[in-house]
Amino acid sequence: MIGLGTIINVFAIIIGATVGILLHKIIPTRLQNTVTSAVGLSVCFVGISGVVSKMLVSNNGVFETKDTMLMVASLVIGAFIGELFNIEKQLERFGNFCKSHIKSKKENARFTEGFVSSSLLFCVGAMAIVGSLEDGLTGNYTTLFAKSLMDGTVSIFFAASMGAGVYLSVLPIAIYQGGITILAGVIKPYLSTVLIDQLSLVGSVLIFAIGLNMCANTKIKIGNLLPAVLVPIVYNIIVSI
């Protein structure tokens, strides 16, 4: 069944977030803060490993970097566009709108942060793109099933530390992965391995920023950096022309 991979992914996050919410209710605040820092530190290293794996290449035993300027340009251009439209504010408004319909304010004090952080972490990466393409072209959801196991596990800790906002991340995942699956036949010719690597590189930097916000209590506006992920696509279109 085409699309089953994304469906499994959505339910894995819902189940994981539910377990996390139950833990959130019984874990003392002091322990919640420590768990948040631990999860944030882990996310930092996920981002670092993603950047290193896509940026470093071995040339005759000598390590070199690639796509460094593209990464920098993507972040700068993305930040400019994000600030211009104030995407972070729009995401906060959407998160706060949803939060206002949930009775327990204490439980959802970090609702919007949970929504934004988990959405970006679950959507950005090669597995989301490649897995959705495989699902749409052949009905093979093996990659997305593996991703679902990881996302479900992460959602436990995210929900335990940031609350019910993690539930809301299933919406962008369903739209993003489901859209790629449905349009797989159309977009596959344009998604080269190089482009997927570049998307993953920029996305990994944003994942690292999420980790910093969680464990170092920084105030990086991740939402306003989201357009950076689109810059490699535009770059490849210009190069091909």
Buried (B, 14 or more C-beta within 10 A) or exposed (E): EBBBBBBBBBEBBBBBBBBBBEBBEEBEEEEBEEBBBBBBBBBBEBBBEBBEEBBEEEEEEEEEEBBEEBBEBBBEBBBEBBBEEBBBEEBBEBBEEBBEEBEEEEBBBBBBBBBBBBBBBBBBBBBBBBBBBBBBEEEBBEBBBEBBEBBBEBBBBBBBBBBBBBBBBBBBBBEBBBBBBBEBEEBBEEBEEEBBBBBBBBBBBBBBBBBBBBBEEEEBBBBBBBBBBBBBBEBBEEEEE
